[in-house]
Amino acid sequence: MSGGGTGVSSALALSNAITNLAASVFGEQSRLEPMSPERKARWRKEMDWLLSITDHVVELVPSYQKNKDGSDMEIMVTKQRKDLLMNIPALKTLDRMLIDCLDAFKDQNEFYYLSKDAPDSERKRKDDKWWLPTVKVPPGGLSEAARKNLQVQKECVTQVLKAAMAINAQLLSEMDIPDSYIESLPKNGRASLGDSIYRSITVEFFDPDQFLASMDLSSDHKILDLKNRIEASIVIWKRKMHQKDSKSWGSGVSIEKRELFEERVEIILHLIKHRFPGLPQSSLDISKIEYNKDVGQAVLESYSRILESLAHTVLSRIEDVIQVDFLAQGPPESKENQAANPRDESECTNGMTLSDLLTWGTDQNEIEEVAEAPDPKNVQKLNMLISKKISYLDSLSGTKTPTSRH
């Protein structure tokens, strides 16, 4: 639990332990195949160890005690903290559903992966995922049964990904912004965004889709840089609106305009997170995780983050097989555009935006019922537990910051 570093808090040590465990158990997950019994047993055992800590993160709640004379006396008893009581069963359900999805490919014998001994001309992929093994399907494509199974698993994993993203985003939004991050910010949103982006956002008629189309999003690095700039500008504008002494931050832009600009960049940020779910963490997220001292939040955030990462990886592997199968069928001209971008269908069918999924319902009985029966069909019920809409950025720059530093 030391975290392998001097002065690491218990919360960060736990977060690192869960992240490292997932990396060693799942690795890159380059193929659609079941986990080995040994890896599965290790994952279950060690995750149970790490999650057992949350049984002792409790709060006091009122209860009644029966006296010897038959009268009732109100007392306080301990109960697991509400956020843990809600989210731990939900995350365990998502965990089981992902592993069940991999197990669903146990007996399939239609698609396969070329070994390292295959000729280079056959092994070399025709896309940018050169490090992954090449998928092969029969000359005429997969059978209808195999194709249907792929689609079912794709839909299941997509819902798991959305749910894990929702939990993780909500947890990060509840964490305090560290002083070190705030001190590193420029004094105004324009300096954070840069003149070009700032002008694009402050135009009279703003279209977020057109804005993203005009940006260079050709690599993860460039997308992440845009995300970092936008999050920093939101924090700056929110702090200016909440600061009593606005002179210390300057007053070049009115509060009304700041609110309008903030709303626009929030929309852009939601679109980025929805369209690029596999992005690395932003500077703000990393800073929050590093300085977070709440053990319960650290466990929930890291657990949801690794499930989000695994779901995104499994979804990518499923889409690889779907694309190879599509090309093997000799698709008609009308389907060529779909073959070029197989992610379009999933993005269109998943009509909910991330902001629709950012908090869980409070009915614990329903959550426990879903957790006890982790069948893929229950994923729809799991999504129904997300009962209220809380913007990921509503508390992105709350005025509270940690008073203790390490």
Buried (B, 14 or more C-beta within 10 A) or exposed (E): EEBEEEEBBBBBBBBBBBBBBBEEBBEEBBBBBBBEEEBBEBBBEBBEEBBEBBEEBBEEEEEEEEEEEEEEEEEEEEEBBEBBBBBBBBBBBBBBBBBBBBEBBEEBEBBBBBEEEBEEEEBEBEEEEEEBBBBBBEEEBBEEEBBEBBEEBBBBBBBBBBBBBBBBBBBBBBBBBBBEBBEEBEEBBBBBBBEEBBEBBBEEEBEBEEBBEEBEBEEEEEBBBBBBBBBBBBBBBBBBBEEEEEEEBEEEBEEEEBEBBBEBBBBBBBBBBBBBBEBEBBBBBEBBBBBBBBBBBBBBBBBBBBBBBBBBBBBBBBBBBBBBBBBBBEBEEEEEEBEEEBBEBBEEEBEEBBBEBBBBBEEEEBBBEBBEEBEBEBBEBBBEBBEEEBBBBBBBBBEEBBEEEE
